[in-house]
Amino acid sequence: MPKTATLTSASSLRIWLGAILLLLSATAGVHHLRTINRDFPPNRSDLQPVKIGIQATLRGEDPYSDQTTRQIQLAYYGHVLSPSGHTNQMAYVYPPHTAAVLAFLAPSPWQTSRLLFLALALLLTLATVPVWIRISGAHWPASSTLLAVIVVMGCWPTLWALRLQQPTLLVAALVAFACLLLTKNRETGSETGAALLLALATIKPQLIAALTLWLIVRAVSLRRPRFIVVFTAATLLLLGAGEYLVPHGLTHWIHAGTHLAQTDQQTTFTLLLGKWPGGLANLTLAAFVTLYLWSVRAAKSSSPEFATAVSVALATTVALMPTGPAMIYNQVLLVPGCFVLLQSRPPRQVSAWPARLEHLARAIALALLSWGFLAQMIAALGESLTGPRSIWRALPFENPLLAPAVTIALLLSGFTALSEPERGRTSGHTSVPPEPMESAAQLLKI
């Protein structure tokens, strides 16, 4: 048998083995969710405060009032909490115009709204996978795209977000489609559509602030005022609608957000390093991110810099946000960054040590990504052998370094690409089309 045929056969076997392991991991994640549901009933959903807050808004009531908070607590916990307790108060912390964007949740009974939102979030999340692949500049065959769908839908952040019916999934989809429209830079209507979608995504403004700011700076650099004008007008219109529905609602929302920020949630760096060293690490990372995003402020949408910049902005948001294990659902915003890192690359036209450092950072990020899938399998196996225990329940949630690792790997990749000699860079994306399902299979080769 020719040597090439032997290598192809071995590669194909490894790839299909990887696909089977990923399916097993996804199945293990679903099994783990069922175990959690024994002590965490379906009514404990992040959609509860959203639905009840929207209903209060549309009735002309204040969704940020103590009365509305008590209604949410009754629906979520089954009883009203003490204001002085350390348990999450589950108050409504979304901007007033959320009621206008998600008004379709208000009329239906709870179970109907829950299933409707779950179906919508599931379909949108599925649809964003090929969208992010295209934005990242990859040209993967159908088999690779299918495996990427398994990776995204079977990872714990996605499964947990679906279990909670977390609006982050809707925001991630709106961002993905907005960025897709921006890649169609020859069509003026695409910038209008992108700006409108981003305006709708302001129901969770903290998730899109960094990306939106960079896109505005980019629009100024490229002299494309349409995006800025449409986004500003649409956002002001939504804010006006919110103020009409809830008089002084913007002030109440800011107060509610400030109260939430005063909880014991911390960023990853402050949690691991302590307050002052962690704060310094946050500032250092933010400074390097700002420097990189400024360096690529005029990136064309067809360039690798655009894909990296979008990924860096979203990954930085997750890395620097106050968080906790239960908020692992925000890691769905790391999907584009992971796709960028999973792509094959030609040899770098730079000195050896930056290329080695980039390769090491990329390997660490993908190793942490692989750990997320392995943790699901270990938790499910442990529950099957010893029954539900706190160690198994917490295991899939313990991956706090993933967001900083992905951010740092993307930054090193981006800075290394910018430092390459001009002759070593191309006008298009630097990715090399992978063999079928090869890129996602790298998760199992780290």
C-alpha positions as CSV (number, residue, x, y, z in Angstrom):
1,M,0.0,0.0,0.0
2,P,1.4,3.4,-0.9
3,K,2.7,5.5,2.0
4,T,0.3,8.4,1.2
5,A,-2.7,6.1,1.4
6,T,-1.6,4.7,4.7
7,L,-1.2,8.3,6.1
8,T,-4.7,9.2,4.8
9,S,-6.2,6.2,6.3
10,A,-4.6,6.9,9.7
11,S,-5.7,10.5,9.6
12,S,-9.3,9.5,8.7
13,L,-9.4,7.0,11.5
14,R,-8.2,9.7,14.0
15,I,-10.7,12.2,12.7
16,W,-13.7,9.8,13.0
17,L,-12.5,8.7,16.4
18,G,-12.5,12.4,17.4
19,A,-16.0,12.8,16.1
20,I,-17.2,9.8,18.2
21,L,-15.5,11.1,21.3
22,L,-17.1,14.5,20.8
23,L,-20.5,13.0,20.4
24,L,-19.9,11.0,23.6
25,S,-18.9,14.2,25.4
26,A,-22.0,16.0,24.2
27,T,-24.2,13.0,25.4
28,A,-22.3,13.1,28.7
29,G,-23.1,16.8,29.0
30,V,-26.9,16.2,28.4
31,H,-26.7,13.4,31.1
32,H,-25.1,15.8,33.5
33,L,-27.8,18.3,32.9
34,R,-30.4,15.7,33.8
35,T,-28.6,15.0,37.0
36,I,-28.5,18.7,37.9
37,N,-32.2,19.0,37.2
38,R,-32.9,16.7,40.2
39,D,-32.0,19.6,42.5
40,F,-32.4,22.4,40.1
41,P,-36.0,22.4,38.7
42,P,-36.9,23.9,35.3
43,N,-38.6,26.9,36.8
44,R,-35.1,28.1,37.9
45,S,-34.4,29.7,34.5
46,D,-32.8,33.0,33.7
47,L,-35.8,33.6,31.5
48,Q,-38.0,34.0,34.6
49,P,-36.8,37.6,35.5
50,V,-36.8,38.5,31.8
51,K,-40.4,37.4,31.2
52,I,-41.8,38.8,34.5
53,G,-39.9,42.1,34.0
54,I,-41.3,42.4,30.5
55,Q,-44.8,41.7,31.7
56,A,-44.5,44.3,34.4
57,T,-43.2,46.8,31.9
58,L,-46.0,46.2,29.4
59,R,-48.5,46.6,32.2
60,G,-47.1,50.0,33.0
61,E,-45.4,48.9,36.2
62,D,-41.8,49.4,37.3
63,P,-39.9,46.2,36.5
64,Y,-37.1,47.3,38.9
65,S,-39.4,47.7,41.9
66,D,-39.3,45.5,45.0
67,Q,-42.7,44.2,44.1
68,T,-41.5,42.9,40.7
69,T,-38.4,41.4,42.4
70,R,-40.6,39.5,44.8
71,Q,-42.7,38.1,41.9
72,I,-39.5,36.9,40.3
73,Q,-38.3,35.3,43.5
74,L,-41.6,33.5,44.0
75,A,-41.5,32.1,40.4
76,Y,-37.8,31.2,40.6
77,Y,-37.3,30.0,44.2
78,G,-40.9,29.4,45.3
79,H,-40.5,31.9,48.1
80,V,-39.4,35.5,48.8
81,L,-35.8,36.0,49.8
82,S,-34.5,38.1,52.6
83,P,-33.0,41.4,51.2
84,S,-30.0,40.9,53.5
85,G,-29.2,37.3,52.3
86,H,-26.3,36.3,50.1
87,T,-28.5,34.4,47.6
88,N,-28.9,35.9,44.2
89,Q,-31.9,38.2,44.4
90,M,-32.8,37.5,40.7
91,A,-33.8,41.1,40.2
92,Y,-34.6,42.4,36.7
93,V,-31.4,44.0,35.4
94,Y,-32.1,44.4,31.7
95,P,-32.5,47.9,30.1
96,P,-36.1,49.1,29.7
97,H,-36.2,48.6,25.9
98,T,-35.8,44.8,26.4
99,A,-39.6,44.7,26.7
100,A,-39.9,46.1,23.2
101,V,-37.3,43.6,21.7
102,L,-38.6,40.5,23.5
103,A,-42.3,41.4,23.8
104,F,-43.3,38.1,22.2
105,L,-42.5,36.4,25.6
106,A,-45.1,38.3,27.5
107,P,-48.5,36.9,26.4
108,S,-47.9,33.2,26.7
109,P,-47.9,31.0,29.8
110,W,-44.5,30.2,31.4
111,Q,-44.1,26.8,29.8
112,T,-45.0,28.1,26.4
113,S,-42.7,31.0,26.6
114,R,-39.9,28.8,27.9
115,L,-40.3,26.3,25.0
116,L,-40.6,29.1,22.5
117,F,-37.4,30.8,23.7
118,L,-35.6,27.4,23.8
119,A,-36.5,26.5,20.3
120,L,-35.5,30.0,19.0
121,A,-32.2,30.0,20.9
122,L,-31.4,26.4,19.7
123,L,-32.1,27.3,16.0
124,L,-30.1,30.5,16.2
125,T,-27.1,28.9,17.9
126,L,-27.1,26.2,15.3
127,A,-27.2,28.8,12.5
128,T,-24.4,30.8,14.0
129,V,-21.8,28.0,13.6
130,P,-21.4,28.2,9.8
131,V,-21.7,32.0,10.2
132,W,-18.7,32.2,12.5
133,I,-16.8,29.8,10.3
134,R,-17.3,32.1,7.4
135,I,-16.3,35.2,9.3
136,S,-13.2,33.5,10.6
137,G,-12.1,33.1,7.0
138,A,-12.1,29.3,6.9
139,H,-13.2,27.3,3.9
140,W,-14.2,24.1,5.5
141,P,-16.0,21.2,3.8
142,A,-19.4,20.0,5.0
143,S,-17.9,17.3,7.2
144,S,-15.8,19.8,9.1
145,T,-18.7,22.2,9.5
146,L,-20.8,19.3,10.8
147,L,-18.2,18.5,13.4
148,A,-17.9,22.1,14.4
149,V,-21.7,22.1,15.0
150,I,-21.2,19.1,17.3
151,V,-18.4,20.9,19.1
152,V,-20.4,24.1,19.7
153,M,-23.7,22.5,20.5
154,G,-22.1,19.9,22.7
155,C,-19.9,22.1,24.8
156,W,-20.9,22.9,28.4
157,P,-21.3,26.7,28.0
158,T,-23.9,26.1,25.2
159,L,-25.7,23.3,27.0
160,W,-25.8,25.3,30.2
161,A,-27.1,28.4,28.4
162,L,-29.8,26.4,26.7
163,R,-30.7,24.9,30.1
164,L,-31.1,28.3,31.6
165,Q,-32.7,29.8,28.5
166,Q,-30.1,32.5,28.8
167,P,-30.6,35.6,26.6
168,T,-26.8,35.6,25.9
169,L,-27.6,33.1,23.2
170,L,-29.8,35.6,21.4
171,V,-27.2,38.4,21.8
172,A,-24.4,36.1,20.4
173,A,-26.6,35.3,17.4
174,L,-27.4,38.9,16.7
175,V,-23.6,39.7,16.9
176,A,-22.8,36.9,14.5
177,F,-25.3,37.9,11.9
178,A,-24.3,41.6,12.2
179,C,-20.6,40.7,11.6
180,L,-21.7,38.5,8.6
181,L,-23.5,41.5,7.1
182,L,-20.4,43.6,7.6
183,T,-18.3,41.2,5.5
184,K,-20.5,42.1,2.6
185,N,-18.9,45.5,2.3
186,R,-19.9,46.1,-1.2
187,E,-23.6,46.3,-0.3
188,T,-24.5,49.5,1.5
189,G,-27.6,47.9,2.9
190,S,-25.5,45.4,4.8
191,E,-24.1,48.1,7.1
192,T,-27.6,49.2,7.8
193,G,-28.7,45.7,8.7
194,A,-25.6,45.1,10.9
195,A,-26.2,48.4,12.8
196,L,-29.8,47.4,13.4
197,L,-28.9,44.0,14.7
198,L,-26.3,45.4,17.0
199,A,-28.8,47.9,18.3
200,L,-31.1,45.0,19.2
201,A,-28.2,43.3,21.0
202,T,-28.1,46.2,23.4
203,I,-30.5,44.2,25.6
204,K,-27.2,43.0,27.2
205,P,-25.0,46.0,26.4
206,Q,-22.1,44.8,28.6
207,L,-21.5,41.9,26.1
208,I,-21.2,44.0,23.0
209,A,-19.7,47.2,24.3
210,A,-16.1,46.5,23.3
211,L,-17.0,45.1,19.9
212,T,-19.4,48.0,19.1
213,L,-16.8,50.6,20.1
214,W,-14.2,49.1,17.8
215,L,-16.7,48.9,15.0
216,I,-17.6,52.5,15.4
217,V,-13.9,53.5,15.4
218,R,-13.4,51.3,12.3
219,A,-16.3,53.0,10.6
220,V,-14.7,56.4,11.3
221,S,-11.3,55.2,10.0
222,L,-12.9,53.8,6.8
223,R,-15.2,56.9,6.4
224,R,-18.4,54.9,6.5
225,P,-20.8,57.1,8.5
226,R,-23.8,55.0,7.6
227,F,-23.1,52.4,10.3
228,I,-22.6,55.0,13.0
229,V,-25.7,57.0,12.0
230,V,-28.0,53.9,11.8
231,F,-26.7,52.3,15.0
232,T,-27.0,55.6,17.0
233,A,-30.5,56.3,15.6
234,A,-31.7,52.8,16.3
235,T,-30.3,52.7,19.8
236,L,-31.8,56.1,20.7
237,L,-35.1,54.9,19.3
238,L,-35.0,51.8,21.5
239,L,-34.0,53.9,24.5
240,G,-36.8,56.3,23.8
241,A,-39.3,53.4,23.7
242,G,-37.9,52.1,27.0
243,E,-38.3,55.5,28.6
244,Y,-41.9,55.7,27.3
245,L,-42.7,52.3,28.7
246,V,-40.9,52.9,32.0
247,P,-40.6,56.6,33.0
248,H,-37.1,57.2,34.4
249,G,-36.5,53.5,33.6
250,L,-32.9,54.2,32.4
251,T,-32.0,55.6,35.8
252,H,-33.6,52.6,37.6
253,W,-31.7,50.2,35.3
254,I,-28.4,51.8,36.0
255,H,-29.1,51.6,39.7
256,A,-30.0,47.9,39.4
257,G,-26.9,47.3,37.4
258,T,-24.8,49.1,40.0
259,H,-26.3,47.1,42.8
260,L,-25.5,43.9,40.9
261,A,-21.9,45.0,40.3
262,Q,-21.5,45.3,44.1
263,T,-22.0,41.6,44.6
264,D,-19.1,39.2,45.3
265,Q,-18.6,38.4,41.6
266,Q,-15.0,39.0,40.4
267,T,-13.1,38.8,37.2
268,T,-11.0,35.7,36.5
269,F,-7.7,37.5,37.3
270,T,-8.9,39.0,40.6
271,L,-10.4,35.7,41.6
272,L,-7.1,33.8,41.0
273,L,-4.5,36.5,41.8
274,G,-6.3,38.7,44.4
275,K,-7.7,42.2,44.2
276,W,-4.6,44.3,43.4
277,P,-2.5,41.8,41.3
278,G,-5.7,40.8,39.5
279,G,-6.7,44.4,38.9
280,L,-3.2,45.0,37.4
281,A,-3.5,41.9,35.2
282,N,-6.9,43.2,34.0
283,L,-5.5,46.6,33.1
284,T,-2.5,45.1,31.3
285,L,-4.7,42.8,29.2
286,A,-7.1,45.7,28.4
287,A,-4.1,47.9,27.4
288,F,-2.8,45.3,25.0
289,V,-6.2,44.6,23.6
290,T,-6.8,48.4,23.0
291,L,-3.4,48.6,21.3
292,Y,-4.2,45.7,19.0
293,L,-7.7,46.9,18.1
294,W,-6.4,50.4,17.4
295,S,-3.7,48.9,15.1
296,V,-6.4,47.2,13.0
297,R,-9.0,49.9,13.1
298,A,-9.0,50.1,9.4
299,A,-9.2,46.4,8.8
300,K,-11.2,45.4,5.7
301,S,-14.0,42.9,6.4
302,S,-12.4,40.3,4.1
303,S,-9.1,40.4,5.9
304,P,-7.8,38.1,8.7
305,E,-7.4,41.2,10.9
306,F,-11.2,41.7,10.9
307,A,-11.9,38.2,12.1
308,T,-9.2,38.4,14.8
309,A,-10.4,41.8,16.0
310,V,-14.0,40.7,16.3
311,S,-12.8,37.6,18.2
312,V,-10.5,39.6,20.4
313,A,-13.2,42.0,21.4
314,L,-15.6,39.3,22.3
315,A,-13.1,37.1,24.1
316,T,-11.8,40.1,26.1
317,T,-15.4,40.9,27.2
318,V,-15.7,37.4,28.7
319,A,-12.2,37.5,30.2
320,L,-12.7,40.9,32.0
321,M,-16.3,40.7,33.0
322,P,-17.2,40.0,36.6
323,T,-18.2,36.3,36.5
324,G,-18.8,33.1,38.5
325,P,-19.1,29.4,37.7
326,A,-22.8,29.7,36.9
327,M,-22.0,32.4,34.3
328,I,-20.0,30.0,32.1
329,Y,-22.7,30.5,29.5
330,N,-21.0,33.7,28.5
331,Q,-18.2,31.6,27.0
332,V,-20.4,31.0,23.9
333,L,-18.8,34.4,22.8
334,L,-15.5,32.6,22.6
335,V,-16.7,30.5,19.6
336,P,-15.3,32.8,16.8
337,G,-12.0,33.1,18.6
338,C,-11.8,29.3,18.9
339,F,-12.5,28.9,15.2
340,V,-9.7,31.4,14.4
341,L,-7.3,29.5,16.6
342,L,-8.3,26.1,15.1
343,Q,-7.3,27.1,11.6
344,S,-4.1,25.9,10.1
345,R,-1.5,28.5,9.4
346,P,1.5,28.8,7.0
347,P,4.9,29.2,8.7
348,R,5.3,32.7,10.2
349,Q,7.8,35.0,8.5
350,V,9.1,36.3,11.8
351,S,11.8,35.4,14.3
352,A,11.6,32.1,16.0
353,W,10.6,33.1,19.6
354,P,7.5,35.1,18.8
355,A,6.2,32.2,16.6
356,R,7.0,29.7,19.4
357,L,5.2,31.9,21.9
358,E,2.2,32.2,19.7
359,H,2.2,28.4,19.2
360,L,2.4,27.8,22.9
361,A,-0.4,30.2,23.7
362,R,-2.6,28.6,21.0
363,A,-1.8,25.1,22.4
364,I,-2.7,26.2,25.9
365,A,-6.0,27.7,24.8
366,L,-7.0,24.6,22.8
367,A,-5.9,22.3,25.7
368,L,-8.3,24.3,28.0
369,L,-11.0,23.9,25.4
370,S,-10.4,20.2,25.3
371,W,-10.6,20.1,29.1
372,G,-14.1,21.4,29.0
373,F,-15.2,18.4,27.0
374,L,-13.2,16.0,29.1
375,A,-14.8,17.4,32.3
376,Q,-18.3,16.6,31.0
377,M,-17.3,13.0,30.4
378,I,-15.6,12.7,33.8
379,A,-18.6,14.2,35.6
380,A,-21.1,11.9,33.8
381,L,-18.9,8.9,34.5
382,G,-18.4,9.8,38.2
383,E,-22.2,10.3,38.6
384,S,-22.9,6.9,37.1
385,L,-20.4,5.2,39.4
386,T,-20.9,7.0,42.7
387,G,-24.1,9.0,42.3
388,P,-24.6,12.8,42.3
389,R,-22.0,14.5,44.3
390,S,-20.9,18.1,44.6
391,I,-17.5,17.4,42.9
392,W,-19.1,16.0,39.8
393,R,-21.8,18.7,39.7
394,A,-19.1,21.5,39.8
395,L,-16.5,19.9,37.5
396,P,-17.8,21.2,34.1
397,F,-18.2,24.7,35.4
398,E,-14.5,24.9,36.4
399,N,-12.8,26.3,33.3
400,P,-12.2,29.9,34.3
401,L,-8.9,30.3,32.4
402,L,-10.3,29.6,29.0
403,A,-11.4,33.1,28.2
404,P,-8.1,34.8,29.2
405,A,-6.1,32.0,27.4
406,V,-8.1,32.5,24.2
407,T,-7.8,36.2,24.4
408,I,-4.0,36.1,24.9
409,A,-3.6,33.5,22.1
410,L,-5.6,35.7,19.7
411,L,-3.6,38.7,20.7
412,L,-0.2,37.0,20.1
413,S,-1.5,35.7,16.8
414,G,-2.7,39.1,15.8
415,F,0.5,41.0,16.8
416,T,2.7,38.3,15.2
417,A,0.7,38.7,11.9
418,L,1.1,42.5,12.0
419,S,4.8,42.2,12.6
420,E,5.4,39.9,9.6
421,P,7.3,41.4,6.6
422,E,5.0,42.6,3.9
423,R,6.1,39.9,1.6
424,G,5.1,37.3,4.1
425,R,1.5,38.5,4.3
426,T,-1.4,38.0,2.0
427,S,-4.4,40.1,1.3
428,G,-6.8,37.4,2.2
429,H,-7.1,35.1,5.2
430,T,-4.1,33.2,6.3
431,S,-5.9,30.0,7.0
432,V,-5.1,26.8,5.0
433,P,-8.2,24.8,4.2
434,P,-8.1,21.8,6.6
435,E,-8.7,18.2,5.7
436,P,-12.3,17.1,6.5
437,M,-13.0,17.6,10.2
438,E,-9.3,18.0,10.9
439,S,-9.5,21.4,12.7
440,A,-12.1,20.3,15.3
441,A,-10.2,17.0,15.8
442,Q,-7.2,19.1,17.1
443,L,-9.2,19.3,20.3
444,L,-8.4,15.7,20.9
445,K,-4.7,15.9,19.9
446,I,-3.6,18.4,22.5
